[in-house]
Amino acid sequence: MELPDYIPISMLNAFEYCPRRFWIEFVDAEMEINAHVLEGQIKHERTHTAGVQQEVDELTVRRLYVYSDQLRVTGFVDLVEIDAERGVIAPVEYKKGSMGKWLNDHIQLCAQAMCLEERLSDSQIIALSSSHPRSDDLTTRLQEG
């Protein structure tokens, strides 16, 4: 098997959640469609449609492709909120429930933020989750962690 140059960011989530699941989805290229997966696909339908929306002081980009040459990862961010006046860029990842104490969703969001940071080093990156908005200065946390 030939390894790809870049790993999908979603596979980082899968690996942290369950290494066996990662193997089945990434190496064997199989995905079990169960009720949870189907519900997520339906809810993500709007999110998976790329687009840009301009508000008075904020730009919102849906389904933004990101990558990092340094990390060798690639993927899509569900939503990116850009406040140019404050220099703040916030990647948003939609999930069924709250992000909770498990690391898999946090790892995915951090990888997305690091991809954005690599391209936009002058901006402050903050993170949000769909269920429970949070403002974390990821730039500092990622550099420490």
C-alpha positions in Angstrom: 0.0 0.0 0.0 1.3 3.4 -1.0 0.9 6.1 1.7 -0.6 9.4 0.6 1.4 12.6 0.9 -1.2 14.2 3.2 -3.5 12.6 5.7 -7.2 13.8 5.9 -7.8 15.8 9.1 -10.9 13.7 9.8 -8.7 10.7 10.0 -6.8 12.2 12.9 -10.2 12.3 14.7 -10.9 8.7 13.7 -7.5 7.5 14.9 -7.8 9.2 18.3 -11.4 7.9 18.7 -10.6 4.3 17.7 -7.4 3.1 16.0 -9.3 0.2 14.6 -11.9 2.5 13.1 -9.1 4.5 11.5 -7.7 1.4 9.9 -11.1 0.3 8.5 -11.9 3.8 7.1 -8.4 4.9 6.0 -6.5 1.8 5.1 -9.4 -0.5 4.0 -11.4 2.5 2.6 -14.6 1.2 4.1 -17.2 3.0 6.2 -20.1 1.6 8.1 -23.2 3.7 7.5 -25.2 3.4 10.7 -28.0 5.6 12.2 -25.4 8.0 13.8 -23.5 8.4 10.6 -26.6 8.9 8.5 -28.0 11.5 10.9 -24.6 13.4 10.8 -24.6 13.3 7.0 -28.1 14.8 6.9 -27.3 17.5 9.4 -24.1 18.3 7.6 -25.8 18.7 4.2 -25.9 22.5 4.4 -22.5 22.7 5.9 -21.0 20.6 3.0 -22.2 23.2 0.5 -19.4 25.7 0.0 -20.2 29.4 0.2 -19.4 32.8 1.5 -21.7 35.1 3.4 -20.8 38.8 4.1 -22.2 40.5 7.2 -21.5 44.1 8.2 -18.4 43.2 10.2 -17.9 39.5 9.6 -17.2 37.2 6.7 -18.4 33.6 7.0 -17.0 30.8 4.7 -18.6 27.4 4.6 -16.6 24.3 3.7 -13.2 25.9 3.5 -10.4 23.6 2.2 -7.3 23.8 4.4 -3.9 22.1 4.4 -0.6 22.2 6.1 2.7 21.4 4.4 4.4 21.3 7.8 1.9 18.8 9.4 1.1 17.0 6.1 -2.6 17.1 6.7 -5.5 18.3 4.6 -9.3 18.7 4.9 -12.3 20.9 5.1 -13.4 23.2 7.9 -17.2 23.2 8.3 -17.3 27.0 8.8 -14.8 29.8 9.3 -15.8 33.1 10.8 -13.5 36.0 9.9 -13.6 39.3 11.7 -11.0 41.3 9.7 -11.4 44.4 12.0 -10.2 42.4 15.0 -7.9 40.1 13.1 -9.8 37.0 14.4 -10.4 33.8 12.5 -12.5 31.2 14.1 -12.8 27.7 12.7 -16.1 26.0 13.6 -16.6 22.2 13.4 -20.1 20.9 13.7 -20.6 17.8 15.8 -23.7 15.9 17.0 -23.1 16.6 20.7 -20.8 18.7 22.7 -17.0 18.3 22.3 -16.8 16.8 25.8 -13.7 15.5 27.5 -12.6 13.2 24.6 -9.7 14.5 22.6 -10.7 13.3 19.1 -12.9 16.4 18.2 -10.4 18.7 19.9 -7.5 17.3 17.8 -9.5 17.8 14.6 -10.3 21.4 15.5 -6.7 22.1 16.5 -5.4 20.6 13.2 -7.8 22.9 11.3 -6.7 25.9 13.3 -3.0 25.0 12.8 -3.6 24.8 9.0 -5.2 28.2 9.1 -2.4 29.6 11.3 0.2 28.3 8.8 -1.4 30.3 6.0 -2.5 33.3 8.1 0.2 33.9 10.7 -0.8 37.5 11.5 -4.3 36.6 12.7 -5.4 35.3 16.1 -7.0 31.9 15.8 -9.8 31.1 18.2 -11.9 28.0 18.3 -15.7 27.4 18.5 -17.8 24.3 18.7 -21.3 24.1 17.4 -23.0 23.1 20.6 -21.2 25.2 23.1 -19.4 28.3 21.8 -16.0 28.6 23.3 -13.3 31.3 22.7 -9.9 29.8 23.3 -6.7 31.4 22.2 -5.5 28.3 20.3 -2.4 30.0 19.1 -1.0 30.0 22.6 -2.4 26.6 23.6 -1.1 24.9 20.5 2.4 26.3 20.9 2.4 25.1 24.5 1.0 21.7 23.8 
